[in-house]
Amino acid sequence: MKGLNRRCFAATLAASGVAAPALLAQQTAPQPPPRRSGPPPEVPPFQAPLEFTRKDVPARVHAFPMTQVKLLPGLFADAAEWNRGYIARLPAGRLLYNFRANAGLPSGSAQPFGGWEAKADGKHSTELRGHFTGHFLSASAQLYASAGDKEAKAKADEMVAELAKCQQKLGGGYLSAFPTELFDRLDSLSQLPWAPFYTIHKIMAGLFDMYTLTGNQDARKVVEGMADWADKWSGSKTEEHMQDILNVEFGGMAEVLYNLAAATDNDQWAKTGDRFTKKRFVNPLASRRDELRPLHVNTHIPQVIAAARRYEISGNMRFHDVADFFFYEVSTARTYVTGGTSNGEAWLAQPRQLAAELKMSVSTAECCCSYNMLKLARHLYTWTADPRYFDYYERALLNHRIGTIQPKTGHTQYYLSLTPGAWKTFNSEDQSFWCCTGTGVEEYSKLTDSIYWHDDDGVYVNLFIPSELNWPEKGFRLRQDTQFPNQPRTALTVTSDKPVNLPLRLRIPSWLASAPTVKVNGKTLEATASPGSYLTLTRTWKKGDRVEMELPMRLHIESMPDDPNVQAILYGPLVLAGDLGAEGLTEQLITGPMGPRVQALPIEVPTFRATTADPASWIKPGDQPLTFRTTGQPKDVTLVPLNSIFDKRYSVYWQVS
């Protein structure tokens, strides 16, 4: 993705009761969120052992709790419901099978799942078994917080109680679906296991979410027992040996320990988290150097999220710089047009060599990576309230996330392939359980978590999703009615019973074709905001007050930085994909494989000739909303949003001369 643009405005809107932010310099070229200024450190910033001192950094803005936001009918509510259906279909007994087996407890009539959750029978077992149960607990807790799903909570409560029994049988600290023998192998650095701490993190995170989002006190006891075990295990290693151990994927161990420290006011967990700081990875980032090639992407994004969290609870700017530079570099130099990153799960090329990287594998844009980059963007946004983070967030959410859940089944993808002629593939019902199946059930159970934000004074509207907001502390309620992106507008209606004076800040996206028209109670404002900023409306809001905002979209092109003839076509924030038909596709090719086997089933992908620099001169609107068709090409193609294609081949990137 190219740099994200922000241009602010200044105007006197007193007559309409609107307050404008301070004037900032106009920017003539798209710019990403600024990085911390000043020269980089001359020596690696993480040489000595880390010392933790608690010092919370005040957030500039906060996301509203999911309990205060409700989805209304629309695209996002549909995705949430498909996901909830999938979660409801997975029996607790099967999710607990491997934990009970590892603890020597009976499983009754339950049968194990397959795929990455296969039981320990040698040939078909995996060393990540148990990871999805952790994801499932997080998703269940989020379903309760976002939708009040009592059935999801009841099943998850039952699972927490059973996991507590497994933990007690194993000695009261360690809890997993595999034996500690994997950690013996990790300690010896021989016959390396497949990421045991990665799985421990997922279980701990699920228990932590059950504690913080549902109030389950047993979950707190179990996760603190696991933290105590992790503290003792990691504390018995020299720092040099622990740094070698960190070459094996360990997920977000530091993040969950920092979160636990903050939630329980116990600094020991943060000190344990510090042992999971991989210095050979974070030092270049703190010094603002991109040494990401050829790292495994989703091994490392969680480490950056942990760095962001460490900064928030300690004020240590070294961790701030790690997160700040990493997001800047990945979002501007290593991200495809959809907002996704990675190829073959790694960064295979040097920065800004995306056209070259695209040719290296069909396995682009692992979904876990997008999930975690959105989490990181949320952290950075809380520090600055810079709307450019939500230009990125919206792009990835609309194109990479909302389009990778299969309608009705709730199954999700592993890779969103951007290879021309690719198609989408989804997990099976009970024989996959990839990492992206886990982040998938989490993603679509928390779609209310980023629509609305607030500071001490007022509300920020960052996403255009049909929803309701309730801010009881201010006595303020808001309803957003929109069919965006199918229609380029949104409407916000105040539903508070009593008048409330506060600023309402509307994000003005950088992709807008022009400054938007905004009406308050039917009256057009005489001044508006430039794309890439906020429009601040300050007044005493009364029940029935209505704000309407047009969101004019246009066709535009994004070219690969290393090959300007490789181009993607967008309409507003939507990535358009060419409908290339369903030739050769079968159910077996769509359900089960981690990615499309494009090389085994190649097709000829059209090329285009642009008549002018304006894509509207050779791409015309179709007869359906958000449908377009090329004109005057050797072979014309229908273009639709990538997030609407599920059972056909497509192309996002085109050769254009």
C-alpha positions in Angstrom: 0.0 0.0 0.0 1.3 3.5 -0.7 1.7 6.1 2.0 -1.5 7.2 3.7 -2.5 10.8 3.2 -3.6 13.4 5.7 -4.5 17.0 5.0 -6.1 19.0 7.7 -8.4 22.0 7.4 -9.3 25.2 9.3 -12.5 27.1 9.0 -14.8 29.0 11.2 -17.9 27.0 11.7 -19.4 28.8 14.6 -22.6 29.6 12.9 -23.4 25.9 12.6 -22.1 25.0 16.0 -19.0 23.3 14.6 -15.5 23.6 16.0 -12.5 23.2 13.7 -9.1 21.8 14.7 -6.0 23.9 14.5 -4.6 24.7 11.1 -1.9 22.3 9.9 0.3 22.7 6.9 -1.2 21.3 3.7 0.7 18.2 2.4 0.9 17.8 -1.4 1.9 14.1 -1.4 0.5 11.1 0.5 2.4 10.7 3.8 2.2 7.9 6.3 1.9 8.6 10.1 5.1 10.3 11.2 7.8 8.4 13.0 9.6 9.6 16.0 12.1 12.3 15.0 15.8 12.5 15.9 18.8 10.4 15.0 18.7 6.7 15.5 20.8 5.3 18.4 24.5 4.8 17.7 24.6 1.5 19.7 22.1 -1.3 19.9 19.5 -0.2 22.4 18.9 -3.6 24.0 22.3 -4.9 25.1 22.0 -5.1 28.9 19.4 -7.2 30.6 16.0 -5.5 30.7 14.8 -3.9 33.9 11.1 -3.3 34.3 9.5 -0.4 36.2 5.8 0.2 35.9 4.9 3.6 34.5 1.7 3.7 32.5 1.6 6.0 29.5 -1.8 7.8 29.3 -3.6 7.0 26.0 -4.7 9.8 23.8 -7.9 7.9 22.9 -9.6 4.7 24.0 -11.8 2.3 22.0 -15.2 1.9 23.5 -15.7 -1.4 25.2 -17.4 -3.9 23.0 -20.3 -4.1 25.5 -21.2 -0.5 24.5 -21.3 -1.1 20.8 -23.9 -3.1 18.9 -23.8 -4.2 15.2 -26.9 -3.5 13.1 -27.9 -5.5 10.0 -25.4 -5.4 7.2 -22.2 -6.9 5.9 -20.4 -7.0 9.2 -23.3 -8.3 11.2 -23.6 -11.1 8.6 -19.9 -12.0 9.0 -20.3 -12.0 12.8 -23.3 -14.3 12.6 -21.6 -16.8 10.2 -18.7 -16.9 12.7 -20.9 -17.3 15.7 -22.6 -20.3 13.9 -19.3 -21.9 13.3 -18.2 -21.5 16.9 -21.5 -22.9 18.1 -21.1 -26.0 16.0 -17.8 -27.0 17.7 -18.4 -29.2 20.8 -16.6 -28.4 24.0 -15.6 -32.1 24.5 -13.7 -32.2 21.2 -12.0 -28.9 22.0 -10.8 -30.4 25.3 -9.9 -33.9 24.1 -6.1 -33.4 23.8 -5.9 -31.5 27.1 -7.6 -34.3 28.9 -5.5 -36.9 27.1 -2.3 -35.1 28.1 -3.4 -34.9 31.7 -4.5 -38.6 31.8 -8.2 -37.7 32.2 -11.0 -39.5 30.4 -12.7 -37.8 27.4 -15.9 -39.8 27.4 -17.4 -40.2 23.9 -15.7 -37.1 22.5 -13.6 -37.6 19.4 -10.5 -35.5 18.6 -10.4 -33.0 15.7 -8.1 -33.4 12.8 -5.6 -31.1 11.1 -3.5 -29.1 13.5 -5.5 -30.4 16.4 -5.0 -34.1 15.6 -4.4 -36.3 18.6 -1.0 -37.6 19.6 -0.9 -40.8 17.7 2.4 -40.4 15.9 1.6 -40.1 12.2 -1.2 -37.6 12.2 -0.5 -35.5 15.4 0.9 -32.0 15.4 2.9 -30.2 18.0 0.6 -27.2 18.0 -2.4 -29.1 19.3 -4.3 -27.1 21.8 -3.7 -23.7 20.1 -7.2 -23.5 18.7 -8.8 -24.1 22.1 -7.1 -20.9 23.2 -8.4 -19.0 20.2 -11.8 -20.4 20.8 -11.8 -19.1 24.4 -10.8 -15.6 23.2 -13.5 -15.7 20.5 -16.2 -16.9 23.0 -15.3 -14.1 25.5 -15.5 -11.6 22.7 -18.8 -12.9 21.6 -20.1 -12.4 25.0 -18.7 -8.9 25.2 -19.8 -7.8 21.7 -23.1 -9.6 21.3 -24.1 -10.7 24.8 -23.9 -14.4 23.7 -24.7 -16.3 26.9 -24.5 -19.7 25.3 -21.0 -19.0 24.1 -20.0 -17.8 27.6 -21.6 -20.9 29.2 -19.7 -23.3 26.9 -16.4 -21.4 27.5 -17.0 -21.3 31.3 -17.4 -25.1 31.2 -14.1 -25.4 29.2 -12.3 -23.2 31.7 -13.5 -25.4 34.6 -12.3 -28.5 32.8 -8.9 -27.0 31.9 -8.5 -26.1 35.6 -8.9 -29.8 36.3 -6.3 -30.7 33.7 -3.9 -28.1 35.2 -4.3 -29.5 38.7 -3.7 -33.1 37.4 -0.5 -31.8 35.8 0.8 -30.2 39.0 -1.0 -26.9 39.2 1.0 -24.7 36.8 1.8 -26.2 33.4 -1.2 -26.6 31.1 -1.1 -27.8 27.5 -2.4 -30.4 25.1 1.1 -31.8 24.7 3.7 -33.0 27.3 6.6 -31.0 28.8 8.9 -33.2 26.7 8.5 -30.6 23.9 10.0 -28.0 26.3 12.9 -30.3 27.1 13.7 -30.5 23.4 13.4 -26.7 23.2 15.8 -26.3 26.1 18.3 -28.6 24.6 18.0 -26.9 21.2 18.0 -30.4 19.6 15.1 -32.0 17.7 13.4 -28.6 17.9 9.7 -28.8 18.5 7.1 -26.9 16.5 6.7 -23.7 18.5 5.4 -24.9 22.0 5.4 -21.4 23.5 3.3 -20.2 20.6 0.6 -22.6 21.7 1.1 -21.7 25.4 0.5 -18.1 24.4 -2.8 -18.9 22.7 -4.1 -20.8 25.7 -3.0 -18.0 28.1 -4.5 -15.3 25.9 -7.8 -17.2 25.8 -7.9 -17.6 29.5 -7.0 -13.9 30.0 -9.8 -12.8 27.7 -12.2 -15.0 29.7 -11.1 -13.3 32.9 -11.2 -9.7 31.6 -14.2 -9.9 29.3 -16.5 -12.3 31.1 -15.3 -12.0 34.7 -14.4 -15.7 35.0 -12.2 -15.8 38.2 -11.2 -19.4 37.6 -9.7 -18.3 34.3 -7.5 -15.8 36.2 -6.3 -18.6 38.5 -5.4 -20.9 35.6 -3.6 -18.2 33.6 -1.6 -17.1 36.6 -0.6 -20.7 37.2 0.6 -20.9 33.6 2.5 -17.5 34.1 4.1 -18.9 37.2 5.3 -21.9 35.3 6.6 -19.8 32.4 8.4 -17.6 34.9 10.2 -20.5 36.6 11.0 -22.2 33.2 12.4 -19.0 31.6 14.0 -17.8 34.8 16.2 -20.9 35.0 17.9 -20.0 31.7 20.9 -17.7 31.2 20.0 -14.7 29.0 22.3 -16.0 26.3 20.5 -19.4 26.2 17.1 -17.8 26.4 18.0 -15.7 23.3 18.8 -18.9 21.4 15.5 -20.4 22.5 13.7 -17.4 21.1 14.8 -18.4 17.6 11.9 -20.9 17.8 8.5 -19.2 17.3 6.9 -18.1 20.6 3.9 -16.1 19.5 2.8 -13.3 21.8 4.1 -14.7 25.1 5.5 -11.2 26.1 2.2 -9.5 25.2 0.0 -11.8 27.3 2.4 -11.5 30.2 2.4 -7.7 30.0 -1.4 -7.7 29.8 -1.6 -9.9 32.8 0.8 -7.7 34.7 -1.3 -4.6 34.0 -4.6 -6.4 34.8 -3.4 -7.9 38.1 -0.9 -5.2 39.1 1.8 -7.8 39.4 5.1 -6.6 38.0 6.6 -10.1 38.1 4.6 -11.1 35.1 6.1 -8.1 33.1 9.6 -9.1 34.2 8.8 -12.6 32.9 7.6 -11.1 29.7 10.9 -9.2 29.2 12.6 -12.5 28.9 10.7 -13.0 25.6 12.3 -9.9 24.0 14.2 -11.2 21.0 17.1 -8.7 20.8 18.4 -9.7 17.4 15.0 -8.8 16.0 14.1 -5.6 17.9 17.5 -3.9 17.9 17.5 -3.1 14.1 13.9 -1.8 14.4 14.8 0.4 17.4 17.7 1.8 15.2 15.2 2.2 12.3 16.7 -0.4 10.0 14.7 -2.8 7.9 16.3 -6.2 8.3 13.1 -8.1 7.9 14.1 -10.3 5.0 13.7 -13.3 5.1 11.9 -13.5 8.5 8.8 -15.5 9.1 6.2 -12.7 9.3 3.7 -13.9 11.8 6.4 -15.1 14.2 7.5 -11.5 14.5 4.4 -9.2 14.4 3.3 -10.5 17.8 6.7 -9.5 19.2 6.1 -6.0 17.9 2.6 -5.9 19.5 4.4 -6.9 22.7 6.8 -4.0 22.3 3.9 -1.6 21.9 2.3 -3.0 25.1 5.6 -2.8 27.0 5.9 0.9 26.1 2.4 1.5 27.3 3.0 0.1 30.8 6.6 1.4 31.2 7.0 4.5 29.1 10.3 3.0 27.7 10.7 4.8 24.4 13.0 2.1 23.0 9.9 -0.2 22.8 7.9 2.7 21.3 10.5 3.1 18.5 10.4 -0.7 17.7 6.6 -0.6 17.2 6.6 2.8 15.5 9.2 2.0 12.9 8.0 -1.5 12.2 4.5 -0.4 11.4 5.8 2.4 9.2 8.1 0.1 7.3 5.7 -2.8 6.8 2.7 -0.6 5.9 4.6 1.5 3.4 7.2 -0.9 2.0 6.0 -4.5 2.5 2.2 -4.3 2.1 0.1 -5.3 -0.9 -2.8 -3.2 -2.1 -5.3 -5.2 0.1 -3.4 -4.2 3.3 -2.0 -7.7 3.6 1.7 -8.6 4.0 3.9 -11.7 3.6 4.5 -14.3 0.9 5.0 -17.9 1.7 4.6 -16.7 5.3 7.8 -14.7 5.0 9.2 -11.4 3.7 11.0 -12.8 0.7 12.3 -9.6 -0.9 13.9 -6.3 0.0 11.5 -3.5 0.9 9.5 -2.0 -1.9 10.2 -5.0 -4.2 6.6 -6.2 -4.1 6.3 -7.0 -7.8 9.3 -9.2 -7.5 8.0 -10.8 -4.3 4.6 -11.5 -5.9 6.3 -13.8 -8.4 8.0 -15.9 -5.7 5.0 -17.7 -4.4 1.2 -17.9 -4.7 0.9 -17.9 -0.9 0.6 -14.2 -0.4 -0.9 -12.3 2.6 -1.3 -14.9 5.4 -4.5 -13.9 7.2 -2.9 -14.2 10.7 -0.5 -11.4 9.6 -3.3 -9.1 8.7 -5.1 -9.9 12.0 -2.0 -9.0 14.0 -1.2 -5.9 11.9 -4.7 -4.6 12.7 -4.0 -5.2 16.4 -0.7 -3.2 16.1 -2.4 -0.4 14.3 -4.9 -0.1 17.2 -2.1 0.4 19.7 -0.4 3.1 17.7 -3.6 4.9 17.1 -4.2 5.1 20.9 -1.0 7.0 21.2 -1.7 9.8 18.6 -5.4 9.6 17.4 -3.9 10.1 13.9 -6.6 9.2 11.4 -4.1 7.8 9.0 -3.9 4.6 11.0 -7.6 4.1 10.2 -7.0 4.7 6.5 -4.8 1.6 6.8 -7.2 -0.2 9.2 -10.2 0.3 6.9 -8.3 -0.8 3.8 -7.2 -4.1 5.5 -10.6 -4.7 7.2 -12.6 -4.2 4.0 -10.4 -6.1 1.6 -8.4 -8.7 3.5 -10.6 -9.5 6.5 -14.3 -9.1 5.6 -13.7 -10.9 2.3 -11.9 -13.9 3.8 -14.8 -15.4 5.7 -17.0 -17.8 3.7 -20.7 -16.9 3.7 -22.9 -19.1 5.8 -20.3 -21.7 6.8 -18.1 -19.2 8.7 -15.0 -20.9 7.4 -12.0 -18.7 6.9 -8.8 -18.5 4.8 -5.1 -19.1 5.4 -3.7 -17.1 2.5 -5.4 -14.4 0.4 -3.6 -15.1 -2.8 -2.9 -12.2 -5.1 -1.5 -14.3 -7.9 -3.4 -13.6 -11.1 -5.9 -16.4 -11.7 -6.1 -17.4 -8.0 -9.2 -18.3 -6.1 -10.1 -18.3 -2.4 -9.7 -21.5 -0.3 -11.2 -22.1 3.2 -10.7 -24.4 6.1 -12.9 -27.5 6.5 -15.4 -27.9 9.3 -13.3 -30.0 11.7 -10.1 -31.2 9.9 -8.0 -28.0 9.5 -7.7 -25.7 12.6 -4.9 -23.7 11.1 -3.4 -20.7 12.9 -5.6 -18.6 10.6 -8.7 -20.6 11.6 -8.0 -19.5 15.1 -7.4 -15.8 14.4 -10.4 -16.0 12.1 -12.8 -16.9 14.9 -11.3 -14.1 17.0 -11.5 -11.5 14.2 -15.2 -11.9 13.5 -16.2 -12.1 17.1 -14.9 -8.5 17.8 -16.1 -6.5 14.8 -17.5 -3.9 17.2 -14.1 -3.1 18.8 -12.8 -0.3 16.6 -15.8 1.6 15.1 -16.0 4.2 17.8 -13.3 5.7 20.1 -13.3 8.5 22.7 -11.1 10.8 24.7 -12.2 12.5 27.9 -14.4 15.0 25.9 -16.0 13.4 22.9 -16.5 10.6 20.3 -14.4 9.6 17.2 -16.3 7.9 14.4 -13.6 5.9 12.6 -15.4 3.2 10.6 -18.6 3.4 8.6 -20.4 0.3 9.9 -24.1 0.0 10.8 -24.1 0.1 14.6 -25.2 1.7 17.8 -23.1 3.3 20.5 -24.0 3.7 24.1 -21.8 6.0 26.3 -23.5 5.8 29.7 -20.8 7.9 31.5 -21.8 10.8 29.3 -25.5 9.9 28.8 -24.8 9.8 25.0 -26.2 7.4 22.5 -25.6 7.3 18.7 -26.9 5.2 15.9 -25.1 4.8 12.6 -27.2 3.8 9.5 -25.2 3.1 6.4 -24.9 0.7 3.5 -21.3 1.7 3.0 -19.5 0.7 0.9 -22.4 -0.2 -1.4 -23.6 3.4 -1.0 -21.2 6.3 -0.5 -22.7 7.8 2.5 -23.4 7.4 6.2 -25.9 8.9 8.7 -25.5 9.3 12.4 -28.6 9.9 14.6 -28.4 10.9 18.3 -30.7 8.8 20.4 -29.8 10.1 23.8 -32.8 10.9 26.1 -31.2 14.1 27.4 -29.1 16.8 25.7 -25.4 16.3 25.8 -22.7 18.8 24.8 -19.6 17.1 23.3 -17.5 17.1 20.1 -18.3 14.5 17.5 -15.3 13.8 15.3 -15.9 12.2 11.9 -13.0 10.6 10.1 -12.6 12.0 6.6 -10.9 9.2 4.7 -7.9 10.0 2.5 -9.4 8.1 -0.4 -12.3 10.5 -0.9 -12.6 12.0 -4.4 -13.2 15.4 -2.8 -14.1 17.0 0.5 -17.4 15.5 1.6 -20.7 17.2 1.9 -21.9 17.2 5.5 -25.4 18.0 6.7 -26.6 18.6 10.3 -30.3 18.3 10.6 -30.7 18.7 6.9 -28.6 21.9 6.7 -25.4 21.7 4.6 -22.4 23.0 6.5 -20.6 25.8 4.7 -17.2 24.4 5.5 -15.9 20.9 5.5 -12.7 18.9 6.0 -10.0 17.7 3.6 -9.5 14.0 3.0 -7.3 12.5 5.6 -8.4 14.4 8.7 -11.2 14.7 11.2 -14.3 16.9 10.9 -15.1 18.0 14.5 -18.8 18.9 15.2 -19.2 20.5 18.7 -22.7 21.3 19.9 -25.3 20.3 22.4 -26.7 17.2 20.9 -30.4 16.5 21.3 -32.4 13.4 20.6 -33.1 13.1 16.9 -30.2 15.3 15.8 -28.9 13.8 12.5 -25.5 14.1 10.8 -25.3 13.0 7.2 -22.0 12.7 5.4 -21.4 11.9 1.7 -18.3 9.7 1.0 -17.6 10.3 -2.7 -15.6 7.4 -4.2 -13.6 7.4 -7.4 -11.6 4.9 -9.4 -7.8 5.1 -8.8 -4.7 3.0 -9.5 -2.0 1.8 -7.2 1.2 0.6 -9.0 3.8 -1.7 -7.6 6.8 0.3 -6.4 9.3 -1.7 -8.4 7.2 -2.1 -11.5 4.8 0.7 -12.5 3.1 -1.5 -15.1 1.9 -4.0 -12.4 -1.2 -2.2 -11.2 -4.2 -2.7 -9.0 -7.6 -0.9 -9.4 -9.5 0.6 -6.5 -12.8 2.3 -6.0 -12.6 4.4 -2.9 -11.1 2.0 -0.3 -12.3 -1.1 -2.1 -9.8 -3.3 -4.1 -11.4 -4.4 -7.3 -10.8 -7.9 -8.7 -11.4 -9.1 -12.2 -14.0 -11.9 -12.4 -12.2 -14.6 -14.3 -14.9 -17.3 -14.0 -15.0 -20.7 -12.3 -13.2 -22.8 -14.9 -11.8 -26.0 -13.3 -12.8 -25.2 -9.7 -14.2 -27.9 -7.6 -15.3 -28.2 -3.9 -12.1 -30.1 -3.2 -10.0 -27.2 -4.5 -11.9 -24.6 -2.5 -12.4 -26.4 0.9 -9.4 -27.8 2.7 -6.3 -26.6 0.9 -4.4 -23.8 2.6 -4.0 -22.0 -0.7 -4.9 -22.2 -4.4 -2.9 -24.5 -6.6 -2.7 -21.9 -9.4 0.4 -23.5 -11.1 -1.5 -26.8 -11.5 -4.5 -25.1 -13.0 -3.2 -22.1 -15.0 -5.3 -19.8 -17.1 -4.5 -16.9 -19.3 -5.0 -13.6 -17.5 -5.9 -10.6 -19.7 -3.6 -7.6 -19.9 -4.8 -4.0 -20.3 -3.8 -0.9 -22.2 -4.6 2.4 -20.4 -5.9 5.1 -22.8 -5.1 7.8 -20.3 -3.8 8.2 -16.8 -7.4 8.4 -15.5 -8.8 4.8 -15.1 -12.3 6.2 -15.6 -11.5 6.6 -19.3 -11.3 2.9 -19.8 -13.2 1.4 -16.8 -16.9 2.1 -16.8 -19.6 1.5 -14.2 -21.7 -1.6 -14.6 -25.4 -2.1 -14.1 -25.0 -3.2 -10.5 -23.6 -1.2 -7.5 -19.8 -1.5 -7.3 -19.6 -3.3 -10.6 -17.4 -2.1 -13.4 -16.2 -3.2 -16.8 -13.1 -2.4 -18.8 -13.7 -1.1 -22.3 -11.6 -1.2 -25.5 -9.4 -4.0 -24.3 -8.4 -7.1 -26.3 -10.5 -9.0 -23.7 -12.7 -6.9 -21.4 -13.2 -8.0 -17.8 -15.9 -7.3 -15.2 -14.5 -5.8 -12.0 -16.1 -6.2 -8.6 -14.9 -5.8 -5.0 -12.4 -8.5 -4.0 -14.4 -9.0 -0.8 -17.4 -10.2 -2.8 -15.7 -13.0 -4.8 -15.8 -16.4 -3.1 -16.1 -19.2 -5.7 -14.4 -17.8 -8.8 -11.0 -17.1 -10.1 -9.9 -13.5 -9.9 -7.0 -11.1 -10.5 -6.1 -8.1 -8.4 -2.9 -7.1 -10.1 -2.7 -6.5 -13.9 -0.1 -5.9 -16.5 -1.1 -2.4 -17.8 0.7 -0.6 -20.6 
